[in-house]
Amino acid sequence: MPEFDLLVVGGGPGGYVAALRAAQRGLSVGLVEKERPGGVCLNWGCIPTKAMLRSAEVFQTVSAAAEFGVLTENVRFDFGAVRQRKDGIVKELTDGVAGLLRANGVTVVEGHARFVGPTAVEVHEVGPSPIFPGGPRYAAAPAAAIRRLEARDVIVATGSVPARLPIPGADLPGVVTSDGAFGLTEVPRRLVVIGGSAVGAEWASLFATFGSEVTVVELQDRLVPLEDKDIGVALGRSFEQRGITVLTGSTVESIAAGGPLRVAVGGPRARELDADVVLVGVGRRPNTADLGLEATGITTDARGFIEVDDQLRTGVEHVYAIGDVTGRALLAHVASHQGLTAADVIAGHPAHIDYTVIPAATFTHPEIASVGLTEEQARAAGHDVLAAKFPFAALGRSRTFGDTEGFMKIVAGQRHREVLGVHIIGPAASDLITEGALAMSLEATLDELADTIHAHPTLGEIGMETALAGLGLPVHIAPRKR
Ligand SMILES: Cc1cc2nc3c(=O)[nH]c(=O)nc-3n(C[C@H](O)[C@H](O)[C@H](O)COP(=O)(O)OP(=O)(O)OC[C@H]3O[C@@H](n4cnc5c(N)ncnc54)[C@H](O)[C@@H]3O)c2cc1C
């Protein structure tokens, strides 16, 4: 008789949310986690980066306080205190997740799980981390099995880890992944960030605010290349205005040891850069090392991600997979939604996941958020596209905030004016995108957005104003010349 109805392997935003939902559906649930609960998101991803970015934002605001009539002198920051604040927030949240798991009756087993059959694992003890006090993340090969667990159903929720960059010098001291960057105790004087997507761009923004001389090297022709082109171009311009060097269409070919590291950049703007730290912000691979996946019979794609259907089934009966390890969209909220869906399916509730509306945010300065199709994607999908833009500078609330950079862009169908995508760069973008996501979920049109009374003065008015611009009836910007 299996010990649990459901065993979840991995306690990140996918796994712990699935465990909570399954327990609330009345299942007996076990969860194996080799580190602190919360996964990458709470420990080495979403939360710690945003905590530090918030410190950077406060520093930036206080540095410019005179503009607001607030007089401060000798504004400085204490990077140790920034890290301490971050650690405190991470601890509160991970303790909170542990408390929720307890309160819902989930049995948490600490250790490294290795499959010994489709629905059975051995749990191995793991040692302490050489990098993170209190976390066994980089433990050497697990010791002997301490416990065998079996369940009727299992969910693989082991997430992802940084991929190794296949270039000479990638293993030198001073070359860090995003995980390793949390170990930096000082702000590097010269920082080279490899990769200008969300993770790389956030670190670049953070350290530039704290005074590093930052260069971002990005293979594609713009930063955040998954975003609408206008957004990537605008972020590049903004970074350059802040003194960040942006080398797009470029690759790092090698890194050589030395007093400073020597970074060889190839491409149209080839050069050699000196760096105290090189931060590799590109590439994630599925976290399936030493997981014994072969014992389950699960198949993976060419990159090793586990293939699942819209009910998160792997194709092997009773074995499900969720989150980053499925490679679908490496975002915490996608992992959590997959977790809720898988738990419901396992508990016998009809559920399917729909990936049409996935908002995403990048917490650079200026902030970025988007949902739905970019203009290029909409055109490629055969839509007759109407693209409308509205600048934050034309909003009263932006002016009062002292943050007028950026714009909203709505991509809509020309004929029916249905919202196909919303793209924002500017203040509070990550919160404002919710209106875009709701508009897409409800299949709203520009007319419906424009007809919805928005409170004044708010940053949220930008949704209504952009829709009005799209309808050719802008109120607070001049109409386009015909
Ligand atoms: C720097 C950075 C910033 C990010 N910022 C954002 C953001 O702002 N918003 C956003 O949506 N996403 C962000 N992400 C992505 C987000 O962190 C991931 O999408 C999310 O954590 C994936 O959740 P998951 O549950 O699939 O896996 P994970 O969070 O990776 O959790 C997997 C868990 O499984 C455990 N585990 C693995 N193998 C085993 C095993 N064999 N036995 C026991 N336990 C095991 C791991 O210890 C880990 O705790 C960021 C990522 C990074 C790196």
The ligand as a MOL file (V3000), in Angstrom:
LIG
                    3D

  0  0  0     0  0            999 V3000
M  V30 BEGIN CTAB
M  V30 COUNTS 53 58 0 0 0
M  V30 BEGIN ATOM
M  V30 1 C 17.4680 35.3690 -11.0320 0
M  V30 2 C 16.0870 34.8670 -11.3470 0
M  V30 3 C 15.0150 35.7310 -11.2590 0
M  V30 4 C 13.7350 35.2800 -11.5350 0
M  V30 5 N 12.6990 36.1630 -11.4400 0
M  V30 6 C 11.4570 35.7560 -11.7410 0
M  V30 7 C 10.3580 36.6450 -11.6430 0
M  V30 8 O 10.5230 37.8190 -11.3100 0
M  V30 9 N 9.1160 36.1880 -11.9270 0
M  V30 10 C 8.9200 34.8890 -12.3280 0
M  V30 11 O 7.7760 34.5160 -12.5950 0
M  V30 12 N 9.9380 34.0080 -12.4120 0
M  V30 13 C 11.1990 34.4110 -12.1390 0
M  V30 14 N 12.2230 33.5170 -12.2130 0
M  V30 15 C 11.9320 32.1230 -12.6180 0
M  V30 16 C 11.3550 31.3180 -11.4330 0
M  V30 17 O 12.2480 31.3750 -10.3590 0
M  V30 18 C 11.1140 29.8830 -11.8660 0
M  V30 19 O 10.3140 29.8730 -13.0290 0
M  V30 20 C 10.4070 29.0960 -10.7770 0
M  V30 21 O 11.1530 29.0800 -9.5920 0
M  V30 22 C 10.1660 27.6510 -11.2370 0
M  V30 23 O 9.5080 26.9540 -10.2440 0
M  V30 24 P 9.5800 25.3580 -10.1350 0
M  V30 25 O 8.7160 24.9890 -8.9960 0
M  V30 26 O 9.3400 24.7540 -11.4470 0
M  V30 27 O 11.0960 25.0110 -9.8150 0
M  V30 28 P 12.1740 25.5860 -8.7660 0
M  V30 29 O 11.7840 26.9030 -8.2290 0
M  V30 30 O 13.4780 25.4470 -9.4720 0
M  V30 31 O 12.0830 24.5400 -7.5900 0
M  V30 32 C 12.4980 23.2280 -7.7330 0
M  V30 33 C 12.8070 22.6840 -6.3660 0
M  V30 34 O 13.0660 21.2820 -6.4770 0
M  V30 35 C 14.1160 20.9420 -5.5980 0
M  V30 36 N 14.7290 19.7120 -6.1140 0
M  V30 37 C 15.3210 19.5450 -7.3220 0
M  V30 38 N 15.7330 18.2700 -7.4670 0
M  V30 39 C 15.3890 17.6250 -6.3340 0
M  V30 40 C 15.5400 16.2920 -5.8840 0
M  V30 41 N 16.1110 15.3600 -6.6450 0
M  V30 42 N 15.0900 15.9750 -4.6450 0
M  V30 43 C 14.4950 16.9200 -3.8560 0
M  V30 44 N 14.3160 18.1940 -4.2430 0
M  V30 45 C 14.7620 18.5410 -5.4640 0
M  V30 46 C 15.0390 22.1450 -5.6620 0
M  V30 47 O 15.8460 22.2100 -4.5110 0
M  V30 48 C 14.0500 23.3040 -5.7520 0
M  V30 49 O 13.7310 23.8060 -4.4840 0
M  V30 50 C 13.5190 33.9360 -11.9280 0
M  V30 51 C 14.6040 33.0420 -12.0110 0
M  V30 52 C 15.8730 33.4970 -11.7290 0
M  V30 53 C 17.0210 32.5290 -11.8220 0
M  V30 END ATOM
M  V30 BEGIN BOND
M  V30 1 1 1 2
M  V30 2 1 2 3
M  V30 3 2 2 52
M  V30 4 2 3 4
M  V30 5 1 4 5
M  V30 6 1 4 50
M  V30 7 2 5 6
M  V30 8 1 6 7
M  V30 9 1 6 13
M  V30 10 2 7 8
M  V30 11 1 7 9
M  V30 12 1 9 10
M  V30 13 2 10 11
M  V30 14 1 10 12
M  V30 15 2 12 13
M  V30 16 1 13 14
M  V30 17 1 14 15
M  V30 18 1 14 50
M  V30 19 1 15 16
M  V30 20 1 16 17
M  V30 21 1 16 18
M  V30 22 1 18 19
M  V30 23 1 18 20
M  V30 24 1 20 21
M  V30 25 1 20 22
M  V30 26 1 22 23
M  V30 27 1 23 24
M  V30 28 2 24 25
M  V30 29 1 24 26
M  V30 30 1 24 27
M  V30 31 1 27 28
M  V30 32 2 28 29
M  V30 33 1 28 30
M  V30 34 1 28 31
M  V30 35 1 31 32
M  V30 36 1 32 33
M  V30 37 1 33 34
M  V30 38 1 33 48
M  V30 39 1 34 35
M  V30 40 1 35 36
M  V30 41 1 35 46
M  V30 42 1 36 37
M  V30 43 1 36 45
M  V30 44 2 37 38
M  V30 45 1 38 39
M  V30 46 1 39 40
M  V30 47 2 39 45
M  V30 48 1 40 41
M  V30 49 2 40 42
M  V30 50 1 42 43
M  V30 51 2 43 44
M  V30 52 1 44 45
M  V30 53 1 46 47
M  V30 54 1 46 48
M  V30 55 1 48 49
M  V30 56 2 50 51
M  V30 57 1 51 52
M  V30 58 1 52 53
M  V30 END BOND
M  V30 END CTAB
M  END
